[in-house]
Amino acid sequence: MDQKTVAAATFSTFVLLFFCIFQTITAEQHTWQEAFKALGIAWNSDGTLNRTIQIPMVSPTPYADFEPAPIARSQDIYLSPFSKAYVRLYIPVSPPKNRKLPLIIYLHGGDFVLFSASTVLFHNFCNDIASQFPAVVASVEFRLAPENRLPAAYDDALNADFDGWSTLISPGFSCWAAAPAAT
Protein backbone atom coordinates (compact mmCIF):
# COMPACT_ATOMS: atom_id res chain seq x y z
CA MET A 1 0.00 0.00 0.00
CA ASP A 2 1.23 3.43 -0.78
CA GLN A 3 1.38 6.26 1.73
CA LYS A 4 -1.71 8.06 0.32
CA THR A 5 -3.91 4.98 0.74
CA VAL A 6 -2.77 4.46 4.35
CA ALA A 7 -3.34 8.14 5.13
CA ALA A 8 -6.84 8.06 3.58
CA ALA A 9 -7.76 4.91 5.53
CA THR A 10 -6.45 6.42 8.78
CA PHE A 11 -8.30 9.68 8.17
CA SER A 12 -11.54 7.80 7.37
CA THR A 13 -11.20 5.78 10.57
CA PHE A 14 -10.71 8.92 12.68
CA VAL A 15 -13.68 10.67 11.03
CA LEU A 16 -15.90 7.63 11.65
CA LEU A 17 -14.71 7.42 15.27
CA PHE A 18 -15.35 11.16 15.77
CA PHE A 19 -18.92 10.91 14.46
CA CYS A 20 -19.65 7.85 16.61
CA ILE A 21 -18.41 9.61 19.74
CA PHE A 22 -20.14 12.88 18.84
CA GLN A 23 -23.44 11.04 18.18
CA THR A 24 -23.20 9.34 21.59
CA ILE A 25 -22.53 12.63 23.37
CA THR A 26 -25.34 14.54 21.63
CA ALA A 27 -27.90 11.70 21.73
CA GLU A 28 -31.14 12.53 23.48
CA GLN A 29 -31.29 11.42 27.07
CA HIS A 30 -34.49 9.56 27.88
CA THR A 31 -36.02 9.63 31.33
CA TRP A 32 -37.81 6.99 33.36
CA GLN A 33 -40.99 9.07 32.95
CA GLU A 34 -40.85 8.46 29.20
CA ALA A 35 -40.39 4.72 29.77
CA PHE A 36 -43.42 4.63 32.09
CA LYS A 37 -45.48 6.54 29.53
CA ALA A 38 -44.55 4.03 26.82
CA LEU A 39 -45.59 1.17 29.14
CA GLY A 40 -48.88 2.86 30.01
CA ILE A 41 -47.95 3.55 33.63
CA ALA A 42 -48.73 6.90 35.27
CA TRP A 43 -46.55 7.98 38.19
CA ASN A 44 -48.51 9.94 40.81
CA SER A 45 -46.99 12.67 42.99
CA ASP A 46 -47.63 10.60 46.14
CA GLY A 47 -45.44 7.79 44.78
CA THR A 48 -48.24 5.46 43.70
CA LEU A 49 -48.76 4.18 40.17
CA ASN A 50 -51.76 3.81 37.88
CA ARG A 51 -51.82 1.57 34.85
CA THR A 52 -53.49 3.48 32.02
CA ILE A 53 -53.69 0.64 29.48
CA GLN A 54 -56.68 -1.62 30.00
CA ILE A 55 -55.83 -5.20 29.04
CA PRO A 56 -58.71 -7.67 28.49
CA MET A 57 -58.93 -10.27 31.27
CA VAL A 58 -60.80 -13.60 31.46
CA SER A 59 -62.38 -15.25 34.49
CA PRO A 60 -61.57 -18.89 35.20
CA THR A 61 -63.95 -21.59 33.92
CA PRO A 62 -64.14 -24.16 36.74
CA TYR A 63 -67.05 -26.12 35.25
CA ALA A 64 -67.63 -27.59 31.82
CA ASP A 65 -71.21 -26.27 31.49
CA PHE A 66 -70.33 -22.79 30.14
CA GLU A 67 -71.44 -21.66 26.70
CA PRO A 68 -69.49 -22.08 24.53
CA ALA A 69 -68.12 -25.20 26.19
CA PRO A 70 -64.52 -24.68 27.33
CA ILE A 71 -61.79 -27.00 26.07
CA ALA A 72 -60.22 -27.01 29.54
CA ARG A 73 -61.45 -26.20 33.02
CA SER A 74 -59.59 -23.59 35.06
CA GLN A 75 -59.61 -22.40 38.65
CA ASP A 76 -57.66 -19.77 40.59
CA ILE A 77 -55.98 -21.07 43.75
CA TYR A 78 -54.44 -18.41 46.00
CA LEU A 79 -51.06 -19.30 47.44
CA SER A 80 -51.46 -17.34 50.66
CA PRO A 81 -54.15 -15.25 52.33
CA PHE A 82 -51.54 -12.48 52.64
CA SER A 83 -50.51 -12.31 48.99
CA LYS A 84 -52.28 -11.50 45.73
CA ALA A 85 -50.28 -14.23 44.00
CA TYR A 86 -52.20 -17.24 42.77
CA VAL A 87 -51.96 -20.21 40.44
CA ARG A 88 -54.54 -20.66 37.71
CA LEU A 89 -54.82 -24.41 37.14
CA TYR A 90 -55.99 -25.73 33.76
CA ILE A 91 -57.23 -29.30 33.37
CA PRO A 92 -58.57 -30.87 30.15
CA VAL A 93 -62.35 -31.34 30.09
CA SER A 94 -61.89 -34.95 28.91
CA PRO A 95 -58.60 -36.21 30.35
CA PRO A 96 -57.31 -39.58 29.14
CA LYS A 97 -58.27 -42.55 31.32
CA ASN A 98 -55.68 -44.65 33.17
CA ARG A 99 -52.86 -42.19 32.57
CA LYS A 100 -51.25 -39.53 34.71
CA LEU A 101 -51.09 -36.07 33.21
CA PRO A 102 -47.82 -34.13 33.12
CA LEU A 103 -47.61 -30.83 34.98
CA ILE A 104 -46.52 -27.72 33.08
CA ILE A 105 -45.67 -24.63 35.14
CA TYR A 106 -46.20 -21.51 33.02
CA LEU A 107 -44.96 -18.00 33.82
CA HIS A 108 -46.80 -15.51 31.62
CA GLY A 109 -45.01 -12.98 29.43
CA GLY A 110 -44.68 -9.27 30.07
CA ASP A 111 -41.16 -9.03 31.52
CA PHE A 112 -42.50 -8.99 35.11
CA VAL A 113 -44.03 -5.56 34.36
CA LEU A 114 -47.12 -6.16 32.21
CA PHE A 115 -50.00 -8.62 31.85
CA SER A 116 -51.47 -11.29 34.09
CA ALA A 117 -52.24 -14.99 34.20
CA SER A 118 -55.84 -13.97 33.44
CA THR A 119 -54.92 -11.96 30.32
CA VAL A 120 -56.93 -13.29 27.37
CA LEU A 121 -53.84 -14.21 25.33
CA PHE A 122 -52.20 -16.28 28.08
CA HIS A 123 -55.48 -17.79 29.31
CA ASN A 124 -56.31 -19.06 25.82
CA PHE A 125 -52.77 -20.36 25.34
CA CYS A 126 -52.89 -22.36 28.59
CA ASN A 127 -56.36 -23.66 27.69
CA ASP A 128 -55.01 -24.92 24.36
CA ILE A 129 -51.95 -26.55 25.95
CA ALA A 130 -54.05 -28.28 28.64
CA SER A 131 -56.54 -29.67 26.15
CA GLN A 132 -54.29 -30.55 23.21
CA PHE A 133 -51.23 -31.89 25.00
CA PRO A 134 -53.12 -33.07 27.37
CA ALA A 135 -51.59 -31.81 30.60
CA VAL A 136 -52.27 -29.97 33.82
CA VAL A 137 -51.06 -26.40 33.34
CA ALA A 138 -50.30 -24.15 36.31
CA SER A 139 -50.13 -20.50 35.22
CA VAL A 140 -48.59 -18.37 37.97
CA GLU A 141 -49.94 -14.89 38.74
CA PHE A 142 -47.16 -12.89 40.37
CA ARG A 143 -46.72 -9.34 41.64
CA LEU A 144 -45.64 -6.92 38.94
CA ALA A 145 -42.94 -4.24 38.90
CA PRO A 146 -42.68 -1.29 39.38
CA GLU A 147 -45.42 -1.47 42.04
CA ASN A 148 -43.50 -4.31 43.66
CA ARG A 149 -39.74 -4.27 43.51
CA LEU A 150 -37.84 -7.23 42.20
CA PRO A 151 -37.42 -9.98 43.39
CA ALA A 152 -41.13 -10.04 44.37
CA ALA A 153 -42.10 -11.67 41.06
CA TYR A 154 -39.37 -14.29 41.43
CA ASP A 155 -40.43 -14.98 45.01
CA ASP A 156 -44.04 -15.49 43.93
CA ALA A 157 -42.97 -17.85 41.15
CA LEU A 158 -40.83 -19.90 43.54
CA ASN A 159 -43.60 -19.95 46.16
CA ALA A 160 -45.97 -21.26 43.50
CA ASP A 161 -43.49 -23.99 42.61
CA PHE A 162 -42.72 -25.11 46.15
CA ASP A 163 -45.28 -23.92 48.70
CA GLY A 164 -48.26 -24.08 46.36
CA TRP A 165 -47.89 -27.75 45.56
CA SER A 166 -47.51 -28.73 49.21
CA THR A 167 -50.86 -26.97 49.82
CA LEU A 168 -52.52 -28.71 46.90
CA ILE A 169 -51.46 -32.20 47.92
CA SER A 170 -51.90 -31.77 51.68
CA PRO A 171 -54.46 -34.00 53.45
CA GLY A 172 -57.91 -32.49 53.72
CA PHE A 173 -57.53 -30.16 50.73
CA SER A 174 -60.60 -30.44 48.53
CA CYS A 175 -59.71 -29.75 44.94
CA TRP A 176 -62.32 -28.89 42.33
CA ALA A 177 -60.22 -30.86 39.82
CA ALA A 178 -61.02 -34.10 41.62
CA ALA A 179 -64.70 -33.67 40.75
CA PRO A 180 -66.05 -35.51 37.71
CA ALA A 181 -65.64 -33.70 34.40
CA ALA A 182 -69.42 -33.52 34.03
CA THR A 183 -69.81 -31.05 36.91
KOLZAVEX-437402 format. One record per residue (C-alpha): residue in three letters; x, y, z. Coordinates in nm, 4 decimals. Layout:
! residues N
 rest       c1       c2       c3
  ALA        X        Y        Z
...
! end
This chain:
! residues 183
 rest       c1       c2       c3
  MET   0.0000   0.0000   0.0000
  ASP   0.1231   0.3434  -0.0783
  GLN   0.1379   0.6257   0.1726
  LYS  -0.1712   0.8059   0.0318
  THR  -0.3915   0.4975   0.0736
  VAL  -0.2766   0.4460   0.4347
  ALA  -0.3342   0.8139   0.5134
  ALA  -0.6843   0.8056   0.3585
  ALA  -0.7757   0.4910   0.5531
  THR  -0.6445   0.6418   0.8776
  PHE  -0.8299   0.9682   0.8172
  SER  -1.1544   0.7804   0.7367
  THR  -1.1201   0.5780   1.0568
  PHE  -1.0713   0.8916   1.2680
  VAL  -1.3682   1.0667   1.1030
  LEU  -1.5900   0.7632   1.1654
  LEU  -1.4714   0.7417   1.5266
  PHE  -1.5350   1.1157   1.5774
  PHE  -1.8921   1.0905   1.4460
  CYS  -1.9646   0.7845   1.6606
  ILE  -1.8412   0.9612   1.9743
  PHE  -2.0141   1.2883   1.8840
  GLN  -2.3438   1.1037   1.8181
  THR  -2.3203   0.9339   2.1590
  ILE  -2.2535   1.2635   2.3367
  THR  -2.5341   1.4539   2.1633
  ALA  -2.7901   1.1699   2.1726
  GLU  -3.1143   1.2532   2.3475
  GLN  -3.1289   1.1419   2.7066
  HIS  -3.4494   0.9558   2.7879
  THR  -3.6017   0.9627   3.1331
  TRP  -3.7815   0.6992   3.3357
  GLN  -4.0992   0.9070   3.2951
  GLU  -4.0853   0.8455   2.9197
  ALA  -4.0390   0.4724   2.9766
  PHE  -4.3420   0.4628   3.2086
  LYS  -4.5483   0.6545   2.9531
  ALA  -4.4551   0.4026   2.6821
  LEU  -4.5589   0.1170   2.9141
  GLY  -4.8883   0.2863   3.0011
  ILE  -4.7952   0.3550   3.3628
  ALA  -4.8732   0.6904   3.5270
  TRP  -4.6547   0.7983   3.8194
  ASN  -4.8511   0.9945   4.0808
  SER  -4.6990   1.2670   4.2985
  ASP  -4.7626   1.0603   4.6140
  GLY  -4.5436   0.7788   4.4775
  THR  -4.8239   0.5455   4.3703
  LEU  -4.8765   0.4176   4.0175
  ASN  -5.1758   0.3813   3.7884
  ARG  -5.1820   0.1573   3.4848
  THR  -5.3487   0.3482   3.2018
  ILE  -5.3686   0.0643   2.9482
  GLN  -5.6684  -0.1625   2.9999
  ILE  -5.5828  -0.5196   2.9041
  PRO  -5.8709  -0.7673   2.8491
  MET  -5.8935  -1.0274   3.1268
  VAL  -6.0797  -1.3595   3.1455
  SER  -6.2380  -1.5252   3.4487
  PRO  -6.1571  -1.8893   3.5200
  THR  -6.3947  -2.1587   3.3921
  PRO  -6.4139  -2.4159   3.6738
  TYR  -6.7051  -2.6119   3.5252
  ALA  -6.7627  -2.7587   3.1817
  ASP  -7.1207  -2.6270   3.1491
  PHE  -7.0329  -2.2793   3.0141
  GLU  -7.1439  -2.1656   2.6695
  PRO  -6.9491  -2.2078   2.4529
  ALA  -6.8123  -2.5201   2.6186
  PRO  -6.4515  -2.4679   2.7326
  ILE  -6.1793  -2.6998   2.6067
  ALA  -6.0224  -2.7011   2.9539
  ARG  -6.1451  -2.6201   3.3021
  SER  -5.9592  -2.3592   3.5056
  GLN  -5.9611  -2.2402   3.8645
  ASP  -5.7662  -1.9770   4.0594
  ILE  -5.5980  -2.1072   4.3747
  TYR  -5.4444  -1.8410   4.6003
  LEU  -5.1064  -1.9301   4.7444
  SER  -5.1461  -1.7343   5.0659
  PRO  -5.4151  -1.5248   5.2331
  PHE  -5.1544  -1.2478   5.2640
  SER  -5.0512  -1.2309   4.8989
  LYS  -5.2280  -1.1499   4.5728
  ALA  -5.0280  -1.4232   4.4004
  TYR  -5.2201  -1.7239   4.2773
  VAL  -5.1956  -2.0205   4.0445
  ARG  -5.4542  -2.0663   3.7709
  LEU  -5.4819  -2.4415   3.7140
  TYR  -5.5989  -2.5729   3.3764
  ILE  -5.7230  -2.9299   3.3366
  PRO  -5.8568  -3.0875   3.0150
  VAL  -6.2346  -3.1343   3.0085
  SER  -6.1894  -3.4950   2.8911
  PRO  -5.8597  -3.6207   3.0347
  PRO  -5.7312  -3.9585   2.9138
  LYS  -5.8268  -4.2548   3.1316
  ASN  -5.5676  -4.4653   3.3174
  ARG  -5.2858  -4.2189   3.2566
  LYS  -5.1245  -3.9531   3.4713
  LEU  -5.1095  -3.6069   3.3208
  PRO  -4.7822  -3.4129   3.3115
  LEU  -4.7614  -3.0828   3.4975
  ILE  -4.6521  -2.7715   3.3081
  ILE  -4.5670  -2.4629   3.5140
  TYR  -4.6201  -2.1515   3.3017
  LEU  -4.4965  -1.8004   3.3816
  HIS  -4.6801  -1.5510   3.1623
  GLY  -4.5009  -1.2981   2.9432
  GLY  -4.4679  -0.9268   3.0066
  ASP  -4.1161  -0.9034   3.1524
  PHE  -4.2498  -0.8992   3.5109
  VAL  -4.4034  -0.5563   3.4357
  LEU  -4.7117  -0.6164   3.2205
  PHE  -5.0002  -0.8624   3.1848
  SER  -5.1471  -1.1289   3.4090
  ALA  -5.2245  -1.4992   3.4195
  SER  -5.5841  -1.3972   3.3439
  THR  -5.4919  -1.1957   3.0318
  VAL  -5.6926  -1.3289   2.7367
  LEU  -5.3840  -1.4211   2.5330
  PHE  -5.2197  -1.6284   2.8077
  HIS  -5.5484  -1.7795   2.9312
  ASN  -5.6313  -1.9061   2.5818
  PHE  -5.2768  -2.0359   2.5336
  CYS  -5.2889  -2.2359   2.8587
  ASN  -5.6364  -2.3662   2.7688
  ASP  -5.5010  -2.4917   2.4362
  ILE  -5.1955  -2.6545   2.5951
  ALA  -5.4049  -2.8277   2.8639
  SER  -5.6537  -2.9673   2.6145
  GLN  -5.4289  -3.0551   2.3208
  PHE  -5.1235  -3.1888   2.5005
  PRO  -5.3118  -3.3070   2.7369
  ALA  -5.1587  -3.1812   3.0600
  VAL  -5.2274  -2.9972   3.3816
  VAL  -5.1059  -2.6396   3.3341
  ALA  -5.0304  -2.4146   3.6306
  SER  -5.0129  -2.0499   3.5216
  VAL  -4.8593  -1.8371   3.7970
  GLU  -4.9938  -1.4892   3.8741
  PHE  -4.7164  -1.2890   4.0369
  ARG  -4.6719  -0.9343   4.1644
  LEU  -4.5638  -0.6917   3.8937
  ALA  -4.2945  -0.4245   3.8899
  PRO  -4.2682  -0.1293   3.9376
  GLU  -4.5418  -0.1469   4.2036
  ASN  -4.3503  -0.4315   4.3657
  ARG  -3.9743  -0.4274   4.3507
  LEU  -3.7843  -0.7233   4.2199
  PRO  -3.7416  -0.9979   4.3387
  ALA  -4.1125  -1.0036   4.4365
  ALA  -4.2099  -1.1672   4.1060
  TYR  -3.9367  -1.4293   4.1428
  ASP  -4.0427  -1.4984   4.5012
  ASP  -4.4044  -1.5487   4.3934
  ALA  -4.2968  -1.7853   4.1153
  LEU  -4.0834  -1.9901   4.3544
  ASN  -4.3601  -1.9948   4.6156
  ALA  -4.5968  -2.1262   4.3503
  ASP  -4.3495  -2.3988   4.2613
  PHE  -4.2721  -2.5113   4.6152
  ASP  -4.5278  -2.3919   4.8702
  GLY  -4.8258  -2.4075   4.6358
  TRP  -4.7894  -2.7750   4.5561
  SER  -4.7513  -2.8726   4.9211
  THR  -5.0860  -2.6970   4.9822
  LEU  -5.2525  -2.8709   4.6903
  ILE  -5.1459  -3.2196   4.7924
  SER  -5.1901  -3.1775   5.1680
  PRO  -5.4457  -3.4000   5.3449
  GLY  -5.7907  -3.2487   5.3715
  PHE  -5.7529  -3.0160   5.0726
  SER  -6.0599  -3.0436   4.8527
  CYS  -5.9709  -2.9745   4.4942
  TRP  -6.2318  -2.8887   4.2326
  ALA  -6.0224  -3.0861   3.9819
  ALA  -6.1023  -3.4103   4.1617
  ALA  -6.4700  -3.3669   4.0747
  PRO  -6.6055  -3.5512   3.7713
  ALA  -6.5642  -3.3701   3.4396
  ALA  -6.9423  -3.3516   3.4025
  THR  -6.9808  -3.1046   3.6909
! end
